[in-house]
Amino acid sequence: MSRFRALFASVCASLWLSGCSLWPAEDNPFTTVESSSDFSDAILGVYSLITWITCVVGVLVAILMVYVLIKFRDDGSPGNPEQVHGNTAMELGWTLIPVVLVIFMVVPTIRTIFEIADAAPDDAIEIRVVGKRWWWEFEYIEEGIITANEIHVPAGRPVNLLIESDSVIHSFWVPRLGGKRDAVPGRINRMWWTITDEVAAGETILYRGECAEYCGESHALMKFDVIAHDDAGYAEWLELMKAPPVVADAAVREAGEEAFAAGGCIGCHALTNIDGAVARIGPNLTRLGNRRMIASGTMENTTEHLASWIENQEEWKPGTSYNKLGDPRFDGMLIPVELSEQQVDALATYLSALQ
């Protein structure tokens, strides 16, 4: 009996701890039970309804089972108990009650499916989302802005996402903002939501996202951020992204641009302040110094981490090295070359200064 109690206590503790891991969002940014958008509200509404119905059914079944076990327990009397052959009321009950419960769950589910499948409002911000190996590219269609691994949006305004892939199947997912959408080569899937959290003036709110479809070696390292601003903060960010970044220190700028050219970075990366740097094989590096993370959420954005990333991507994210000869992505392109330690430091310092 003591062993059974220990096992029971362990199971209960595990369930309790797993439940605690779901919230709050400050401790678990990938929680799915703390909604921050209208899309997520709709899904959680159905989720909550089904959860409560399931809990009530579970409790009633448990009570009924305990009643039956006690009422019809073996009392030691000789012979067989009275045999029952059919009970019309009971059979109708256990048939009709589940049907009614399923209807209660199906109707709001179908209504929610149609609700979140509706076209985005006319005033929605359109962002093209492209799943890469293994990072995310975001293109603000009307504004002509291209960035990587960070989506900046205003709270309270609809955002329409046009999701696709240029390689393999990925899945775009921001747990607090909505459900998953596959990013499929040759196909555009759509999803839209409006952030319902209130953002204070001059502040931002961070939501973490990730790829939810196994896509290769670095699938688990394919993360991104959604950053919500108030209206003024979003407008300021747009103006910032449209203006070419300026590196005030001439020595840092010259050494960095020289290393950028020597390393063949122009063959893969776009950078608005360098003529001809418009490639989209790798992430757009414009204002890289402003980003919170680099390498698609793999490491904090510091000059030291940038230098380490430039020297050896494979150490941080397997399968992402740009020095893989024979990779079809580089057909006809300038293949990056090895940089000296001084050139790596100069390039990392320059990219960090792009703010």
N, C-alpha and C positions, 0 to 999 in steps of 0.2 A: 504493500500500500504506500509506503514511504517513497518508493521509486516512482510509482504512478503520480504522486503529488508533486515530486520534483519535476517530472516531465511536463505535467499540466502547468506548473508555475513557469517553466521555461518557455512553453508555447505562448502563454498569456503575456509574458514579458516581451517576447519577440514581436508579437502583434502590437503591443503598446508602443514599443520603440519605433517600429516601422511607421505607425500612425503619426508619431511626433515628428518624423522626418519630413512630413508633407508641408509643414508650415512652421514659423512664418516665412514669408518670402525673403526677409532680410538674411535669414540663415540658410535658406534653400531656394536659390533663384530659379530652379527648375521645377518648382512646385506646380501642380496642375489644379489645385483646389483653392487658389487665391486669384480671383479674376481681376483683370485690369483693362478689359475691352468689352464692347458689346457682343462681339463674336464669342468670346469666352463665357460671357454671362448666359448666352443662349444655350451653349453646350452644358454648362454647369447646372442650369435649370433642369434639363432632362436628367442629367446624372444624379442630381439630388432627389428628384422624384422617384427614380428607379431604386435608388439606394434605400429610401425610407419605406417604399413598398416591400422591398426585399427583406428589410429588417423586421417589419411587422409580420410578414408571412413566416419568417424564421422563428420569431418569438411564439406565434400562435401554434406552429407545428410542434415546437419544443414543449409547450404547455400541454397540448393534446397528447403528445407521446408520453409525458410523465403521468398524465391522468390514466391513460390506457394501461401503462405498466403497473400502476398501483391498483386500479379498479379490477383488472383481470389477472392479477398475480396468482400464482399457484398457492392455494390455501391448505393443501394437503388432503383435500377430499378425494375419495376413491372415484374411479371412473372418469370419463371424458366430460368436459363442460358442454353446455348446450350449444348445439351447432346452428349456425345462421347461414341461410342460403339466399343471398340477395337482399338488398335494401334499396328500394327505388329512390327514396328521398336522399340517402347518403350518396348514391351514385350520381344523381343529378347535381347534388351539391359540389362534389369534387370535380365534376366536369364543368359546370357553369362558373364557379368562382374563379378558376384559373383563366377562363375565357374573358371574364370581365376585367381581371387584373391586367391581362395582356393588352386589352383595348385601352385601358387607362395609360399604359406605357407607350403603345404604338402611336396613338393620335398626336400627343405632343412631340414625339420623336419625328414623325413625318412633317409636322408643321415647322419644326426647327430646321430640318434639312432644307426645306424650300426657302425658309427665311435666310439662311446663310448662303444659299446658292443664288440669291437675287443679284442683279447687276449692281455695281457700286454706284453711289450717288454721283451726279454730274460734277460736283465740286471736289471730288476725291483727288488726292495726289497720286499720280501714276509712277510706280517704280518698277523697273525691269530687274528681276532677280535671276542671276545665272549661277547655277551650281558648277563649280570647277573641281579639279583635283589638286588639293583638297582645301578649297576656300570659296568665298562667296563674292560675287561682283554685283554691285547695285548701281543702276543707272536711272537718274531722275530725268524722265523723258522730256518734260516741258522745259526744265531748267538747263538741260545739257550738262549735268554734273555726273561724273562717274567716280565711284569710290569703292572701297573693298572692306568687307567684314564689319562695317558699321552702317546702320540705317538711322538717320536723324529725321524725326518727324515731329509735327506739332500735336500736342494732346488736344482732343476734342474735335479733330478734323479727320474725315475718312481717308484711309490710305489703301489704294488699290494696287495689289502686287501681281505682276505678270511673271509667272515662275517657269523657268525652263533649265536645261542643262546643255553643256557643250561637250560632254564626255560620256558619263555613265548615269544611271538613275540615282538621284539624291532625294532627300525629303526635307523640305523647309519646315521648321517647327520652332515656335516661341511659346513655351508652355503656358505662360500667363496671359498671352494675347489671343490664342486660338489653336485650332487643330492643325494637323499636319497636311501638307500639300506636296505631292511628288514633283520633283524637277526631272522631266523626261526629255531626252534629246529629240528634237524635231516636233515638239508639242508644247503649247503654252497652257498651263493651268493657272486659274485665277483664284484669288482669295482677297477679301477686304475686311478691314476692321477699323474701329475708332477707339483710341485709347480713352478710357473713362476716368483715369486718375487725374487729380488736379495737380498741376505743376506750378510751384511758386515762381514768382518773377526772378529771373537770374539763376534759377536752379534747373536741374535735370533729373530724370528718373531713368534708371538703367534696367533693361529687361534682357535676360540672356537667352540666346537661341542656339540651336545645333542641328546637324544633319541627323535625321531619324531613320535613314535607310542605309543599310550596310553597303558601302561603295568602294571599299578597297583598304589598302594598308593603313591609311591615316584617317579613316572614317571617324574614329573617336576624337580626333583632334581638329574637327571641322566645325568650329564654333563661330558665333558672331554676336554682336550687340545691337539692340534697338535702343536708341537714346531719345527720350521724349523731352521736348522743350515747351515753354509757353510760346504764344504767337510771336512775340518780339524776339525771343531767343532763337526761334527757328529762322526768322527773316534774317537775323544777324549771321547765323551759320551759312545760309544760302549766299549772302554777299561775300562772306569770307572764302567760300569755296570757289566762287567765280573769279576772284582776284588772284593773280599769280603770287605764290609765296615769295617773300623776299628774305634772303639771308644777308643780314647787315654786315657780318664779318667777311670782308673781301677775300681774305686768305682761306677761310673755311669754304667759301663758295667756289673759289678757283680750284682748290685741291679736290673738293667733292665732285665737281663737274668733270674734272680730268679723270678721276677714278671711275666715274659713271661711264664715261666714254671708253676708257681702257678695258673695263670689265665686260663690255658688250651688253650692258644693262638695257640699252636703248632697243635691243632686239626683242625684248619681252615686256618692258614696263613703260607706262605713260607717265610723263612729268611735264606739267604745263609750262614751266619756265625754261625748258630745253627744246630747241627746235628739232622737230622730227621724232620726238619721244611720244609716240601715239599708239604703240603696240598694246594689245590686250591679252597676251598670253599669260602674263603675270599680273599681280595687283597694280592698280593705279597708285603711284607713290606721292601724288600731290598732297601736301600738308600731312605727310606721314607722322611728323612730330606731334601732331595734335591727337593722334589716336591713343586710346587707352591700352590696347593690346596689339601685338603683332603676330604674324604667322597664324592667322585665323584663330585667335584666342588661345594660342599655345603658351605665350609668355608675355610678361609685362613689357611695355614699350620703354626701354632704356637704351642708351647708347651702347652699353656693354652687351646687352642681348641682341641688338641689331648687328653688332660686329660678329658675335658668335653665330648668328643666323646666316650672315653672308658667307662665312667661312665653311659652315657645315650644316646644311639643312637636314641631311639624313639623320644627324644625331638628335634633332628635335622632332622631325616629322618624317618617318620612313616613306620613301617613294616620291619625295618632292624635289629631289636634287635637280637643279637646272644644268648640271654638268653631265647628264646621262646622254652619251653619244648614241645616235640611232633613234632617239625619241622622235616619232613622226610629227609631234607638235612643233619641232624646230626645223622641219624641212624648209630649205630656202631662207632660213633666218640666220642671223649672226649668233654663233654659239658663244656663250660666256666663257671667259678664260680665267685662269687663276690670277688672283691679285696678291700683291705682297702684303705683309702685315701692316705696313705704313699706309698703303692704299685702302685696305679694309677699314682701318681706323678713320681715315679721312672721309671715306664714303659714309660710314656710320654716323660720324659727327655731322656731316652735311645733311643727311636725311633727317636726323633728330632736330636739326635747326629749321626744317621746313614747317613752320608754324604760322 
